[in-house]
Amino acid sequence: MKVGKELSCSLLPLGEGSGMRVLADASPLPNPLPKGEGEQEQRQTEVCRTQKEGVGSMSTNQNEVSNSQKPKSALPPGSQAPDFTLAATPDQKISLSDFRGRPVILAFYPADWSPVCGDQMSLYNEVLPEFKRFNAELLGISVDGAWCHSAYRQNRNLHFALLADFHPKGEVAKSYGVYRQQDGVCERALFVIDWNGRIAWSYVSPIGVNPGADGILKALENLSAKEEPADGNQPGRHADAAGR
């Protein structure tokens, strides 16, 4: 079902076991799809719809699917964070290296529209001022497509980027060791990356558990207490044009 001119994801979950509802008042998404990309939009729309149709079963069974299994391959602190470039919107891409010189928080999560992911992303939206206090940039990452992310951000009123690890599917998650091959989604994993591009802290949560923000904030506090980076700026802060 398609509501509005550009909205790719028109079905939203009401909660666990309560079915779906149609967004009758959804407003069109910005940035109309350029000509020649209809096939890609259709593909992402189908994936997004399929993921949402499976949200009910995912939310019901999330605690039963390998909850106790944490991947042994997740990159540990001290590792160099693999660089990447992913779509933040259908027509804009973001690279990890864009934020060199400041801390970056990577929040991998299984899927848009699922209840636990919704609670987690909403929490991070609320504590963004605390992250900004350390000049840290928050990036959410899942295997959902860019159009699905755009609809989700609009619906949840999120003020940070959601990046699409969509094609090749899960490539970035795999490079960080947090791709669930058996389920085709990202683990619920957190990484804090320092100003020099190294992993300062990482954590993989059981997939059905919201990890909260305490671990992130503690890692940022510890990072800010360390020595100055190579460029001489205070950790997590940029010098302005006057060198202050």
N, C-alpha and C positions, 0 to 999 in steps of 0.2 A: 504494500500500500504506500502511496506517495502523497503527502499533504503539503501544499505550498509548491512553489516553483523549484526550489533547490534543496529542500530538506530531505536528506538521504535516509534518516533513521526516524521513523514516525511512530514506532511502538515503544512505549516505556513500561518497565516493570512497576507494579504497585507494591510489590514486596514478595516475600517467600510464599509460594503456593496461592497467590491471590490473582494470578492471571495477568493480562496486559490491558492497557488502555490506549486510545488514540489521541494524539495531540491535535485537537481541533483548532486551537488558536495559535499554532506554531507559526513563527514569523520566518520568512525566507532567510537562508544563510547568506552572508556577504560573499563577495568574490565569486561571481558566476563562473561556472566551469568553461574554460576556453574551448573553442572548437577543436575537434580532433581528439579530445580526451574523454569522449562519451563512454568508450569501452572501459576505460579505467574507472570512471565514476560508477558504471553499472557493476563492475566487479567488486568494488569496495562497498557499494550499497548492499549487494547480496551477502557479502561476508558480515557486514554490520547487522543486517536483519537476522542472519543465521545465528550470530552470537547472542543477540537479544532474545531470540526465541528459545535459546538454550539457557538463559539466565535463571529461569525458574528451577531447572534441574541442577544447575551449577550451584546456586545458593543453597539448595536443599542438601546437596551431597558434598559441598566444599570441605566440610570437616571430616569427611570419610575418605577423601582421595589423597592418600599418601601424606596425611597431615604430619606424621612423625618423621617423615623422610626429608632431611635437609641435604641439598646437593653438596658433595664433597669438593666440587670443582669451582665454587664461587671464589672470585679473586680476593685474596686476603689483604689486610693493610700492608702498606709498603710497596705494593705492586704499582707499576705504571698503568694508569687508566687508559684503556684503548680509546683512541679518538674515533669519532663517528660523525656523520652528517645525516640527519633525518628530517622528514617533513614535519613542520609545526602547523602549517595550514596547507590547503591544496596548492598554493602558489608560493610558499615560503619555506626555506630550509634553515636549520640551525645546526652548527657544529659545536662539539664540546670545546674545541680549541678557541672558539669565540670568547670564552670566559676565562682564558688563562690570566693569572694574576689575581684571581678571587676564588673563594670556595664555591664548589658546586655540589648540590644534593641531587642524586639520581634516585628516583622512586620508581622501580619496576613494579608493575601490578598486572594481574591476570587479564582483566577485561573491563571496558566501559560498561556502565549500566548495572553491574552486579552490586548487591547491597553492601558487602564488606568494602569493596573498592570505593563505592560512593561515600561511605562514612570516612574512609581514610583520606580521600582527596578533599572532602569538605573540611576535615580537621586541619589539614595542611593549609588550606585557604585561610582559615581563621588565624593560624599562627604565623602567617607570612611576615607580619611586622617583626616577629622575633628572629626569623631567619635573616631579614634585611638588616637587623641590628649587627649582624656579623658580615654584612655585605655579600651574603650567600645567594646564589641563584638556584631555584628549584626547577627541576625538569622531571615531569612524569613520563614514563615510557611503557607502552604496551604494544601488542601486535595488531591493534585496531587500525583501520585506515584513517587518513587525514580528514575525510569528510565525516566519518563517525566521531572522531575527536572534536571537530568543530561543533557538531550538534550537541555533544556531551558538555563541552565547556560552556556553551551558551545556556544549556538547560540548568547546569549547576552553578553558573556565574563564577567560574574559576578564573583567577587572575594570574595564573602561571601557565607555562607552555606544556602541552601534551604532545609528545613526539611519537610518530607512527613507525614502529619497527615492523612494517607491513610486508615489504618486498626488498630483498629476499626475506621471507618470514622468519622473524626471531634472530636475525644475523647479529645484531648488537647484543641482545640478551645472551646469545651463545658465547660471544667474545668475553662476556663478564662471568660466564659459567652459571647463568641463572635462567636457562630456558628449560621448560618442562616438555621434553620431547613426547612423552606419552600422552599429554593433554593438548599440545600445540599452543601453549600460552607461556607468558613469563611467570617466574616465581614472584612471590611478594618479597622483594629484596630492596635494601637500602644501601647506598654508598655515599660517603662524604669524601669529596676529592679536594685536595689542598690546592693552593695557588700555583704550585709547580706541576700540577697534573698527576700527582700520585694519590693513591687511595689511602686516606687517613683512617677510615672506619668503614666496616661493612657488616651487614646483618641480614640473614634470611629468616623470615617469619614463616610459621606454618601458614599454608595458603588460605585457611579460613579464619585467620586471626589478624585483626588490625594492630600493627606494631606501634602505633602512636607516634609521638614526636619527641619523647624524652631522650631517646638514644641519639637522635640527630642533634638536639640542642647540646647534649653533653659533649658530643664529638666536636661541635663547633667551638664550644668553650675551651676544650683542650687544645684545639688547633690555634685559637687566638692567643693562647699563652705561650706558644712555641716561639722559636727564633724568627727574626725577620726573613722574608724571602730574598732571593738573590738580587732583585731589583731595588732593595732598600726600603720599599714601602712596608707599612705595618701589615701584618697578616690580615687578609680579608678586606683590605682597604686600598683604594686607588688614590694616588696623588693627583691633585687637580692641575690645571694649566700653570699655576704659580708654584707648583712643587709642594703644596701644603698637604 
